[in-house]
């Protein structure tokens, strides 16, 4: 199965009416890197980011074209006006791409140079690059290559002239640049790429104090970490050191982060890290810039922009909120909230279209016809658990309060929708579980929080949250199929119990503070919980504590699994625990070596496979009496064993490791997963012949591999 994201407005409950648009399937994997660069030019929208990914589309397309340029982050990319040729920057290297009916062909360009920025000179129809010879050399220059040259070749240095050796500081979308020299002087390039003009720096202002530069209209704004800004009037080659208003008597600002410009009124606006807004009216005419403070009620301002079509200022915060002002920053209203994602940027087109991007694959756009549309859910916020509800819906939970839901899988694309459950940015969910034959679901996680849904995951309410988080972080949930009692264990903390379908919760540990990692409901018996200090706890079906064992050598037990007609407890040590299904018999099974066991499976009678740390696999053909070490050829920690409908075994782990065995675990072969991100767990989707692996990356195993 390939995961495709499609519009499903009626399915997106509780997410501010933002849903998904159809995009092409992406190699069986939800491609959700951290997008760090975006641009709208020549009728194209371009995004680049982590995992070596680059996307682009024309304004007439709804779906994205995607390219993978290795594993390193793609820092930026530009295209020629036809959209047939691209120049991409990744890890300081330039790559030239040319589209054809057979696909994109990439070739290296500018070998021997360390690049910092790329551009396209529309007047000369040529590529531009700002680069240095090496990291140790200060020999930097602007280089150009005519578009007519084959495969981005024919580069030569332009415009150095008599200027000193320069270090590039900033480049805007029109290829205007600002640079500093080795002696601390400042230079701007306005009339043409590589044509530099010196700018006198105000006394006692060190260029090295500037954290980053922003271009706004005719101004370059050099941002420092305090309340100062260096304004450079690029057109007149003048610079001003401005002490910015803090809004607090004698207070020091926390730094200015963004800038925007309204050309019609010649107004320059700056945004601050603490939500402040400062305005310079008639900025293009001022000989001595003086800002006035406008507002201090916004969150951290990540980026400012001026929408000339709607005549409004836009302020993008670092927690995914977009604010708008029509009165020059005196008042702000919330334009749109995008869950708890971190937005990294916003780009505007001449017709008023807006494109936003950020961490976790976040992409959103606004157009006059559609309004705001969220194009891809943020599913890379480390997914801790995915379950299939009794109705067949998929539910994923993870860090930063992630709850995502997809309709019942049918062998086709999964249609994920992110649900806003009102959880804070720092909260995360570790586990979710459904009551048998019910639409009631539970999820638990950090800060002693339990949330509950009674409509199959469409909406959620917080039903338990300790006032000061003294119960620690909730780890696992278990629901007994007969009594329908639920237990939640914490580390550190107590054991929480609910007998009313999760509506209310009480402590079931009788005052003991336990360091528990996992809990499992045993049909026909009760519950078993395990944790640190070799602790094994037994509860009855009503969740009442019956007895407690402490295993010698005090291992840390991490996991309970059912395999080969017994319960198996795994952890850090040289043994496993085998517990009978009636929870009456406990037997220690030696592994013959110190081993961090994380999963176990029984692919055939008397055959057991155990997976653990540093690529370790153990196999027993006699029910655990003797063990054989299996060399799988990897060093990554292995986390999850699965057996598919054809009887093949799979194991997934850190660094994107995915192994397959077709002989009951005697030998293993590596299967490329397309990622180096960590897998934590996985599951087989019933009736679809599909396997989901998740953790730092969500992967649907392609049918061609399986």
C-alpha positions as CSV (number, residue, x, y, z in Angstrom):
1,X,0.0,0.0,0.0
2,X,1.1,3.5,-0.7
3,X,0.1,6.3,1.6
4,X,-1.6,9.1,-0.3
5,X,-3.1,12.2,1.4
6,X,-6.6,13.1,0.1
7,X,-9.2,15.7,0.8
8,X,-11.7,14.5,3.4
9,X,-13.3,17.5,5.0
10,X,-16.1,15.4,6.6
11,X,-13.5,13.3,8.3
12,X,-11.4,16.0,9.9
13,X,-13.0,16.6,13.2
14,X,-11.7,19.2,15.6
15,X,-8.8,20.5,13.4
16,X,-10.0,24.0,12.7
17,X,-11.6,22.8,9.4
18,X,-8.2,22.3,7.8
19,X,-8.0,19.1,5.8
20,X,-6.0,17.4,3.1
21,X,-5.6,17.7,-0.6
22,X,-4.8,14.9,-2.9
23,X,-1.1,14.5,-3.7
24,X,0.8,11.7,-5.5
25,X,1.8,8.6,-3.6
26,X,5.4,8.9,-2.5
27,X,7.2,5.5,-2.7
28,X,5.1,3.9,0.0
29,X,6.2,6.4,2.5
30,X,4.7,9.6,4.0
31,X,7.5,12.0,3.0
32,X,7.4,14.4,5.9
33,X,10.8,15.9,6.4
34,X,11.5,19.3,8.1
35,X,10.9,21.7,5.2
36,X,13.4,24.6,5.7
37,X,13.3,26.5,2.4
38,X,10.4,27.6,0.1
39,X,10.0,29.9,-2.8
40,X,7.4,31.1,-5.3
41,X,8.8,32.3,-8.6
42,X,8.2,32.0,-12.3
43,X,4.9,30.3,-11.7
44,X,6.6,27.5,-9.6
45,X,6.4,26.7,-5.9
46,X,9.5,25.0,-4.6
47,X,10.2,23.3,-1.2
48,X,13.4,21.7,0.1
49,X,14.3,20.1,3.4
50,X,15.5,17.1,5.3
51,X,16.0,13.5,4.0
52,X,17.4,15.0,0.8
53,X,14.0,15.9,-0.5
54,X,13.0,18.6,-3.0
55,X,9.4,19.3,-4.2
56,X,8.0,21.5,-6.8
57,X,4.8,22.2,-8.7
58,X,3.3,24.8,-11.0
59,X,0.5,27.1,-9.8
60,X,-2.0,25.1,-11.9
61,X,-1.1,21.8,-10.2
62,X,-2.4,20.4,-6.9
63,X,0.1,17.6,-6.6
64,X,3.8,17.8,-6.0
65,X,6.7,16.4,-8.0
66,X,9.4,15.0,-5.6
67,X,13.1,14.3,-6.0
68,X,15.5,12.7,-3.5
69,X,19.1,14.0,-3.6
70,X,20.7,11.5,-1.1
71,X,20.2,11.8,2.7
72,X,21.7,15.2,3.4
73,X,19.3,18.2,3.9
74,X,18.6,20.2,0.7
75,X,19.2,23.8,1.8
76,X,17.6,25.5,-1.2
77,X,16.7,25.2,-4.8
78,X,16.0,27.5,-7.8
79,X,14.5,26.8,-11.2
80,X,14.6,28.5,-14.6
81,X,11.4,30.2,-15.8
82,X,10.4,27.1,-17.8
83,X,10.6,24.8,-14.8
84,X,12.6,22.3,-16.7
85,X,16.0,23.0,-15.1
86,X,16.9,23.2,-11.4
87,X,19.9,24.1,-9.3
88,X,19.9,22.6,-5.8
89,X,22.2,23.2,-2.8
90,X,22.9,20.3,-0.4
91,X,25.7,20.1,2.1
92,X,27.6,22.9,0.4
93,X,27.4,21.2,-3.0
94,X,25.5,22.3,-6.1
95,X,23.5,19.8,-8.2
96,X,22.0,20.6,-11.6
97,X,18.8,18.8,-12.5
98,X,17.1,18.6,-15.9
99,X,13.6,17.2,-16.5
100,X,12.8,14.8,-19.3
101,X,10.1,12.2,-20.0
102,X,12.2,9.6,-18.3
103,X,12.5,11.7,-15.1
104,X,15.0,14.1,-13.5
105,X,18.7,13.7,-14.2
106,X,21.0,15.2,-11.6
107,X,24.7,16.0,-12.2
108,X,27.2,17.7,-9.8
109,X,28.1,21.3,-10.5
110,X,30.8,23.7,-9.2
111,X,33.1,21.0,-7.9
112,X,35.7,22.4,-5.6
113,X,33.6,25.2,-4.3
114,X,31.7,25.4,-0.9
115,X,28.4,27.1,-1.7
116,X,26.3,29.2,0.6
117,X,23.5,30.4,-1.7
118,X,22.0,29.9,-5.2
119,X,20.1,32.2,-7.5
120,X,18.8,32.8,-11.0
121,X,19.6,36.0,-12.9
122,X,16.5,36.6,-15.1
123,X,18.0,39.5,-17.0
124,X,21.1,37.5,-18.1
125,X,19.3,34.2,-18.1
126,X,22.0,32.6,-16.0
127,X,22.5,30.7,-12.8
128,X,24.2,32.4,-9.9
129,X,26.1,31.0,-6.9
130,X,27.8,32.5,-3.9
131,X,30.7,30.3,-2.9
132,X,34.1,30.0,-1.3
133,X,37.1,27.9,-2.4
134,X,37.3,26.0,0.9
135,X,36.2,26.3,4.5
136,X,39.7,27.5,5.5
137,X,40.0,30.1,2.8
138,X,38.4,33.5,2.7
139,X,38.5,33.5,-1.1
140,X,34.8,34.0,-1.9
141,X,33.1,35.1,-5.0
142,X,29.9,35.3,-7.1
143,X,29.9,32.8,-9.9
144,X,27.6,32.5,-12.9
145,X,26.8,30.1,-15.7
146,X,24.7,30.7,-18.7
147,X,21.5,28.8,-18.9
148,X,22.4,27.7,-22.4
149,X,25.5,25.8,-21.1
150,X,24.9,22.1,-20.9
151,X,24.1,20.6,-17.4
152,X,25.0,23.7,-15.5
153,X,28.6,23.8,-16.6
154,X,30.7,26.8,-17.8
155,X,30.9,28.6,-14.5
156,X,33.1,31.7,-14.1
157,X,33.7,34.3,-11.4
158,X,32.1,37.8,-11.9
159,X,32.3,41.1,-10.2
160,X,35.1,40.8,-7.7
161,X,37.0,43.7,-9.1
162,X,38.9,45.6,-6.5
163,X,36.7,44.6,-3.6
164,X,38.3,42.8,-0.6
165,X,37.7,39.2,0.1
166,X,34.0,38.9,1.0
167,X,31.9,36.7,3.2
168,X,28.3,36.5,2.0
169,X,25.7,37.4,4.7
170,X,22.4,37.5,2.8
171,X,20.7,37.2,-0.5
172,X,17.1,38.1,-1.3
173,X,14.8,36.6,-4.0
174,X,16.0,39.2,-6.5
175,X,19.6,38.2,-6.0
176,X,20.5,41.4,-4.3
177,X,23.2,40.6,-1.7
178,X,25.0,41.9,1.4
179,X,28.5,40.8,2.4
180,X,31.1,41.7,4.9
181,X,34.9,41.9,4.4
182,X,37.6,40.3,6.5
183,X,38.3,43.7,8.0
184,X,34.7,44.2,9.2
185,X,33.5,46.5,6.5
186,X,30.2,46.1,4.7
187,X,29.3,45.8,1.0
188,X,26.0,45.6,-0.9
189,X,25.3,44.3,-4.4
190,X,22.2,46.1,-5.8
191,X,22.7,47.0,-9.5
192,X,23.8,43.5,-10.6
193,X,25.2,40.2,-9.2
194,X,28.8,40.7,-8.1
195,X,28.8,44.5,-8.5
196,X,29.6,45.6,-5.0
197,X,29.4,49.0,-3.3
198,X,30.9,49.8,0.1
199,X,28.7,50.8,3.0
200,X,30.1,52.7,6.0
201,X,29.3,50.9,9.3
202,X,28.4,53.1,12.3
203,X,31.1,53.4,14.9
204,X,31.2,50.9,17.7
205,X,28.9,48.5,15.8
206,X,30.5,45.1,15.1
207,X,29.2,43.2,12.1
208,X,30.0,40.0,14.0
209,X,27.3,40.8,16.5
210,X,24.5,40.3,13.9
211,X,22.8,36.9,14.2
212,X,21.1,37.0,10.7
213,X,19.9,39.4,8.0
214,X,16.5,40.1,6.6
215,X,15.6,42.0,3.4
216,X,12.5,44.2,3.4
217,X,12.0,46.6,0.5
218,X,15.0,48.8,0.1
219,X,16.3,47.8,3.6
220,X,18.6,45.2,4.9
221,X,17.9,44.6,8.6
222,X,20.8,43.1,10.6
223,X,19.3,41.4,13.7
224,X,21.3,41.2,17.0
225,X,20.4,39.2,20.1
226,X,19.5,42.3,22.0
227,X,17.4,45.4,21.2
228,X,19.7,46.7,18.5
229,X,19.3,46.5,14.7
230,X,21.6,47.6,11.9
231,X,19.6,49.1,9.1
232,X,21.2,49.4,5.7
233,X,19.5,51.6,3.1
234,X,20.8,49.6,0.2
235,X,19.7,52.0,-2.5
236,X,21.7,54.9,-1.0
237,X,24.4,52.7,0.6
238,X,23.8,54.1,4.1
239,X,23.7,52.2,7.4
240,X,22.1,53.1,10.7
241,X,22.5,51.5,14.1
242,X,19.1,51.7,15.7
243,X,18.3,51.1,19.4
244,X,15.0,49.4,19.2
245,X,12.1,50.1,21.8
246,X,11.7,47.3,24.3
247,X,8.3,48.2,25.7
248,X,9.7,47.8,29.2
249,X,11.3,50.6,31.3
250,X,15.0,49.9,31.2
251,X,14.3,46.5,29.7
252,X,16.4,44.6,27.2
253,X,14.6,43.1,24.3
254,X,15.0,39.5,23.5
255,X,16.0,40.2,19.9
256,X,14.4,41.0,16.6
257,X,13.7,38.2,14.2
258,X,11.8,39.3,11.1
259,X,11.1,42.2,8.8
260,X,8.5,43.2,6.1
261,X,7.9,46.2,3.9
262,X,4.9,48.0,2.4
263,X,6.1,49.7,-0.8
264,X,3.0,51.8,-1.2
265,X,3.3,53.6,2.1
266,X,7.1,53.1,2.5
267,X,6.5,51.4,5.9
268,X,9.0,49.0,7.4
269,X,7.9,46.6,10.2
270,X,10.0,44.5,12.5
271,X,8.9,41.5,14.6
272,X,10.5,40.3,17.8
273,X,11.2,37.1,19.6
274,X,8.9,38.1,22.5
275,X,6.0,39.0,20.2
276,X,6.8,42.7,19.9
277,X,6.1,44.7,16.7
278,X,7.9,47.9,15.8
279,X,7.1,50.2,12.9
280,X,9.1,52.7,10.9
281,X,6.7,54.9,8.9
282,X,7.8,56.4,5.6
283,X,10.9,54.3,6.0
284,X,12.2,55.0,2.5
285,X,12.3,58.8,3.2
286,X,13.8,58.8,6.7
287,X,17.4,60.0,7.2
288,X,17.4,59.0,10.9
289,X,15.2,55.9,11.4
290,X,13.2,55.9,14.6
291,X,10.8,53.0,15.3
292,X,7.6,53.1,17.4
293,X,6.4,50.1,19.4
294,X,3.1,48.8,18.1
295,X,2.2,45.5,19.9
296,X,3.6,43.1,22.4
297,X,0.9,40.5,22.6
298,X,1.9,38.1,19.8
299,X,3.8,34.9,20.3
300,X,7.4,34.5,19.0
301,X,7.3,36.1,15.6
302,X,9.1,33.8,13.1
303,X,8.4,35.8,10.0
304,X,6.6,39.0,8.9
305,X,5.1,39.6,5.4
306,X,2.9,42.2,3.8
307,X,0.1,41.0,1.6
308,X,-0.2,43.8,-1.0
309,X,-3.4,42.2,-2.6
310,X,-5.3,42.2,0.7
311,X,-3.5,45.2,2.1
312,X,-2.7,43.4,5.4
313,X,0.4,42.6,7.5
314,X,1.0,39.0,8.4
315,X,2.9,37.7,11.4
316,X,3.8,34.0,11.5
317,X,4.7,32.6,15.0
318,X,6.9,29.6,15.7
319,X,4.0,27.5,17.0
320,X,2.1,27.5,13.7
321,X,-0.2,30.6,14.2
322,X,-0.7,33.2,11.6
323,X,-1.9,36.7,12.6
324,X,-3.1,39.5,10.4
325,X,-3.3,43.3,10.9
326,X,-5.0,45.9,8.7
327,X,-4.0,48.9,10.8
328,X,-0.1,48.8,10.7
329,X,0.3,46.5,13.6
330,X,-1.9,48.3,16.2
331,X,-4.2,45.3,16.4
332,X,-3.8,41.7,15.4
333,X,-6.4,39.0,14.8
334,X,-5.7,35.2,14.4
335,X,-5.8,34.4,10.7
336,X,-5.3,30.7,11.1
337,X,-3.9,28.2,13.6
338,X,-2.1,25.2,12.3
339,X,-2.2,22.8,15.3
340,X,1.1,22.5,17.1
341,X,3.5,22.5,14.2
342,X,6.6,24.6,13.9
343,X,6.4,26.8,10.9
344,X,9.7,27.7,9.2
345,X,8.6,30.1,6.5
346,X,6.0,31.8,4.3
347,X,6.3,32.8,0.6
348,X,4.0,35.1,-1.4
349,X,3.1,35.1,-5.1
350,X,2.2,38.2,-7.0
351,X,-1.5,37.1,-7.3
352,X,-1.8,36.9,-3.5
353,X,-1.3,33.1,-3.0
354,X,0.5,32.2,0.2
355,X,2.7,29.1,0.8
356,X,3.7,28.0,4.3
357,X,6.0,25.2,5.3
358,X,7.7,23.8,8.4
359,X,8.8,20.8,10.5
360,X,7.3,17.4,10.1
361,X,6.2,17.8,6.5
362,X,3.9,20.7,7.3
363,X,2.7,22.4,4.1
364,X,-0.3,24.8,3.8
365,X,-1.4,27.3,1.2
366,X,-4.0,30.0,0.8
367,X,-5.6,30.9,-2.5
368,X,-8.5,33.2,-3.3
369,X,-10.5,30.2,-4.6
370,X,-9.9,27.7,-1.8
371,X,-8.9,29.7,1.2
372,X,-6.6,27.9,3.6
373,X,-5.8,24.2,2.9
374,X,-3.5,22.0,5.0
375,X,-1.8,19.8,2.4
376,X,-0.2,17.2,4.6
377,X,-0.6,16.2,8.3
378,X,2.4,16.4,10.6
379,X,3.0,12.7,11.0
380,X,6.7,12.8,11.8
381,X,6.4,14.1,15.3
382,X,7.8,10.7,16.5
383,X,4.8,8.3,16.4
384,X,4.9,6.1,19.6
385,X,1.9,3.9,18.8
386,X,-0.6,3.1,16.0
387,X,-3.7,0.9,16.7
388,X,-6.6,-0.4,14.6
389,X,-9.9,0.4,16.4
390,X,-12.8,-2.1,16.6
391,X,-14.4,-0.3,13.6
392,X,-11.2,-0.6,11.6
393,X,-10.0,3.1,11.9
394,X,-6.3,3.7,12.3
395,X,-5.2,5.9,15.1
396,X,-1.6,7.3,15.6
397,X,-0.3,9.0,18.8
398,X,3.0,10.6,19.4
399,X,5.0,13.6,20.6
400,X,3.8,17.2,20.8
401,X,0.3,15.9,21.5
402,X,0.0,14.2,18.1
403,X,-3.3,12.4,17.4
404,X,-3.9,11.4,13.8
405,X,-6.8,9.3,12.5
406,X,-7.4,7.5,9.2
407,X,-10.5,5.7,7.9
408,X,-10.6,1.9,7.9
409,X,-7.9,0.6,5.5
410,X,-9.2,-1.2,2.5
411,X,-6.0,-1.9,0.6
412,X,-5.9,1.6,-0.9
413,X,-4.2,4.8,0.3
414,X,-4.5,5.8,3.9
415,X,-6.3,9.1,4.4
416,X,-4.8,10.6,7.6
417,X,-6.3,13.6,9.4
418,X,-4.6,15.3,12.4
419,X,-6.9,15.9,15.4
420,X,-6.5,18.8,17.7
421,X,-7.1,17.4,21.2
422,X,-6.1,20.5,23.1
423,X,-2.8,19.1,24.3
424,X,0.2,21.4,25.0
425,X,3.3,21.6,22.8
426,X,5.4,19.8,25.4
427,X,3.0,17.0,26.0
428,X,3.3,13.7,24.2
429,X,1.3,10.5,24.1
430,X,3.0,7.1,24.4
431,X,0.1,4.5,24.0
432,X,-3.5,4.2,22.9
433,X,-6.0,1.4,23.2
434,X,-9.6,0.7,22.3
435,X,-12.3,-1.0,24.4
436,X,-13.4,-4.2,22.7
437,X,-16.5,-3.7,20.5
438,X,-16.8,-0.1,21.3
439,X,-16.1,3.4,19.9
440,X,-14.4,4.4,23.2
441,X,-10.6,4.9,23.0
442,X,-8.0,5.9,25.5
443,X,-4.5,7.5,25.1
444,X,-2.0,8.3,27.8
445,X,1.3,10.0,28.0
446,X,3.5,12.7,29.5
447,X,2.7,14.8,32.6
448,X,0.3,12.1,33.9
449,X,-2.3,12.8,31.2
450,X,-5.1,10.5,30.0
451,X,-7.4,11.5,27.1
452,X,-10.5,9.7,26.0
453,X,-12.6,9.5,22.8
454,X,-16.2,8.1,22.6
455,X,-16.6,8.6,18.8
456,X,-13.8,6.3,17.5
457,X,-11.1,8.9,17.8
458,X,-12.9,11.8,16.0
459,X,-12.7,14.0,19.1
460,X,-11.0,13.8,22.5
461,X,-11.3,15.0,26.0
462,X,-8.8,15.1,28.9
463,X,-10.1,12.8,31.6
464,X,-7.1,12.8,33.9
465,X,-4.2,15.1,34.5
466,X,-2.3,15.4,37.7
467,X,-2.0,18.9,39.0
468,X,1.8,18.9,39.2
469,X,2.7,15.9,37.2
470,X,3.9,13.9,40.3
471,X,2.6,10.7,38.8
472,X,5.3,10.9,36.1
473,X,4.8,9.9,32.5
474,X,2.2,7.3,31.7
475,X,3.7,4.4,29.7
476,X,1.2,1.7,28.7
477,X,-2.5,1.0,28.9
478,X,-4.2,-2.4,29.3
479,X,-8.0,-3.1,29.1
480,X,-9.3,-6.5,30.4
481,X,-11.7,-8.0,27.8
482,X,-14.0,-9.6,30.4
483,X,-14.2,-7.0,33.2
484,X,-13.5,-4.0,30.9
485,X,-11.3,-2.5,33.7
486,X,-8.4,-0.4,32.4
487,X,-5.0,0.0,34.0
488,X,-2.4,2.6,33.1
489,X,1.2,2.3,34.4
490,X,3.6,5.2,34.9
491,X,7.4,5.6,35.3
492,X,7.9,7.0,37.8
493,X,4.4,7.0,39.4
494,X,1.5,4.9,40.3
495,X,-0.9,2.5,38.6
496,X,-4.2,4.2,37.5
497,X,-7.4,2.2,37.3
498,X,-10.8,2.9,35.7
499,X,-13.9,0.8,36.0
500,X,-16.2,3.1,34.0
501,X,-14.9,2.9,30.4
502,X,-12.1,5.5,31.2
503,X,-14.4,8.3,32.5
504,X,-12.8,8.4,36.0
505,X,-9.5,7.2,37.4
506,X,-8.1,6.1,40.8
507,X,-4.8,4.8,42.1
508,X,-4.6,1.0,42.2
509,X,-1.1,0.6,43.6
510,X,-2.1,0.9,47.2
511,X,0.3,3.8,47.9
512,X,3.4,2.1,46.4
513,X,5.4,4.3,44.0
514,X,6.5,1.9,41.2
515,X,8.8,2.3,38.3
516,X,6.7,0.4,35.7
517,X,7.3,0.1,31.9
518,X,4.6,-2.2,30.6
519,X,1.2,-3.8,31.5
520,X,-0.8,-6.6,29.7
521,X,-4.3,-7.9,30.3
522,X,-4.5,-11.7,30.3
523,X,-7.9,-13.1,29.2
524,X,-9.1,-15.6,31.8
525,X,-6.8,-14.2,34.4
526,X,-6.0,-10.6,35.3
527,X,-3.2,-8.1,34.5
528,X,0.6,-8.4,34.6
529,X,2.8,-5.3,35.0
530,X,6.6,-5.1,34.9
531,X,9.3,-2.5,35.4
532,X,12.5,-1.6,37.1
533,X,14.2,-3.5,40.0
534,X,13.1,-6.8,38.5
535,X,9.5,-6.1,39.6
536,X,6.6,-8.3,38.3
537,X,3.1,-7.4,39.6
538,X,0.0,-9.4,39.3
539,X,-3.5,-7.9,39.4
540,X,-6.9,-9.6,39.2
541,X,-9.4,-8.8,36.5
542,X,-10.8,-5.9,38.5
543,X,-7.3,-4.3,38.7
544,X,-6.7,-5.1,42.4
545,X,-3.0,-5.9,43.2
546,X,-2.6,-9.5,44.2
547,X,1.1,-10.2,44.5
548,X,4.5,-8.9,43.5
549,X,7.7,-10.7,42.5
550,X,11.3,-9.4,42.5
551,X,13.7,-11.2,40.2
552,X,17.3,-11.6,41.4
553,X,19.9,-9.3,39.9
554,X,17.1,-6.7,39.5
555,X,16.9,-6.3,35.8
556,X,14.8,-3.7,34.1
557,X,11.9,-5.3,32.4
558,X,10.7,-3.3,29.3
559,X,8.2,-5.4,27.5
560,X,5.6,-8.2,27.8
561,X,4.7,-10.2,24.7
562,X,2.6,-13.3,24.1
563,X,4.3,-16.0,22.0
564,X,4.2,-19.8,21.8
565,X,1.3,-20.1,24.3
566,X,2.9,-18.1,27.1
567,X,3.7,-14.6,28.2
568,X,7.3,-13.5,27.9
569,X,8.9,-10.7,29.9
570,X,12.0,-9.1,28.3
571,X,14.5,-6.6,29.5
572,X,18.2,-6.0,30.3
573,X,19.9,-9.1,31.5
574,X,20.8,-12.7,30.7
575,X,17.3,-14.1,31.0
576,X,13.6,-14.0,30.0
577,X,10.6,-14.7,32.1
578,X,8.0,-17.2,30.8
579,X,4.6,-16.8,32.5
580,X,1.8,-19.2,32.0
581,X,-1.4,-17.8,30.5
582,X,-3.2,-18.2,33.7
583,X,-0.5,-16.1,35.4
584,X,0.2,-18.8,38.0
585,X,3.6,-20.1,36.9
586,X,6.7,-18.0,36.4
587,X,9.9,-19.6,35.0
588,X,13.2,-18.0,34.3
589,X,14.7,-18.8,30.8
590,X,18.5,-18.2,30.5
591,X,19.8,-16.6,27.3
592,X,23.4,-17.5,27.9
593,X,24.7,-14.0,27.6
594,X,23.9,-10.4,28.7
595,X,21.2,-9.2,26.3
596,X,18.8,-6.3,26.0
597,X,15.7,-8.1,24.7
598,X,13.0,-5.9,23.1
599,X,10.8,-8.3,21.2
600,X,10.0,-12.0,20.7
601,X,8.1,-14.0,18.2
602,X,7.3,-17.7,17.6
603,X,7.1,-18.4,13.8
604,X,6.8,-22.2,14.3
605,X,6.2,-24.7,17.1
606,X,9.1,-24.6,19.6
607,X,10.8,-21.9,17.5
608,X,11.5,-18.6,19.3
609,X,13.2,-15.5,17.9
610,X,14.4,-12.7,20.2
611,X,15.5,-9.3,18.9
612,X,17.5,-6.7,20.9
613,X,20.3,-4.2,21.1
614,X,23.2,-3.7,18.6
615,X,21.7,-5.8,15.9
616,X,21.4,-8.9,18.1
617,X,19.1,-11.8,17.2
618,X,18.8,-15.0,19.2
619,X,17.0,-18.1,17.9
620,X,15.8,-21.2,19.8
621,X,14.4,-24.4,18.1
622,X,13.5,-26.1,21.4
623,X,11.2,-23.6,23.2
624,X,14.0,-21.6,24.8
625,X,16.3,-24.3,26.3
626,X,19.1,-23.5,23.9
627,X,19.9,-20.4,21.9
628,X,21.8,-19.6,18.7
629,X,23.2,-16.2,17.9
630,X,22.1,-15.1,14.5
631,X,24.4,-12.6,12.7
632,X,22.1,-10.2,10.7
633,X,25.0,-7.9,9.6
634,X,23.7,-4.7,11.3
635,X,24.6,-2.8,14.5
636,X,21.4,-0.8,15.0
637,X,19.1,-1.6,17.9
638,X,16.3,-3.9,16.8
639,X,12.8,-3.1,18.1
640,X,10.0,-5.0,16.5
641,X,9.5,-8.5,15.0
642,X,6.5,-9.2,12.7
643,X,5.3,-12.2,10.7
644,X,3.3,-11.5,7.5
645,X,0.5,-13.5,5.9
646,X,3.1,-15.5,3.8
647,X,5.0,-16.6,6.9
648,X,8.0,-14.3,6.3
649,X,9.6,-12.6,9.3
650,X,10.5,-9.0,9.5
651,X,12.4,-7.0,12.1
652,X,12.7,-3.2,12.2
653,X,14.9,-0.9,14.3
654,X,16.9,2.2,14.5
655,X,18.6,3.9,11.6
656,X,15.9,2.8,9.3
657,X,17.0,-0.9,9.5
658,X,14.6,-3.4,8.0
659,X,15.4,-7.1,7.8
660,X,13.5,-10.0,6.3
661,X,13.8,-13.8,6.8
662,X,12.2,-16.4,4.7
663,X,13.5,-19.4,6.6
664,X,12.0,-19.0,10.1
665,X,14.8,-16.7,11.3
666,X,17.8,-18.8,10.4
667,X,19.1,-16.1,8.0
668,X,18.2,-12.5,7.4
669,X,18.5,-10.1,4.5
670,X,18.5,-6.3,4.6
671,X,15.6,-4.5,2.8
672,X,16.1,-0.8,1.9
673,X,13.6,1.2,3.7
674,X,14.4,4.6,2.1
675,X,15.2,6.3,5.4
676,X,17.8,6.4,8.1
677,X,15.2,7.5,10.7
678,X,14.5,5.2,13.6
679,X,11.7,2.6,13.6
680,X,10.1,1.9,17.0
681,X,7.3,-0.5,16.3
682,X,5.0,-1.8,13.6
683,X,1.8,-3.7,12.8
684,X,0.1,-5.7,10.1
685,X,-3.2,-4.2,8.9
686,X,-5.8,-6.9,8.8
687,X,-7.2,-7.7,5.3
688,X,-4.9,-5.4,3.4
689,X,-1.6,-7.3,3.1
690,X,0.1,-4.1,4.4
691,X,2.6,-3.5,7.1
692,X,3.1,-0.2,8.9
693,X,6.4,0.6,10.5
694,X,6.6,3.8,12.6
695,X,8.8,5.8,15.0
696,X,10.7,8.8,13.5
697,X,9.2,7.8,10.2
698,X,5.9,6.3,9.1
699,X,6.4,3.6,6.4
700,X,3.9,1.5,4.5
701,X,5.7,-1.5,3.1
702,X,5.4,-1.4,-0.7
703,X,3.7,-4.4,-2.3
704,X,6.7,-4.8,-4.6
705,X,8.9,-5.5,-1.7
706,X,6.5,-7.8,0.1
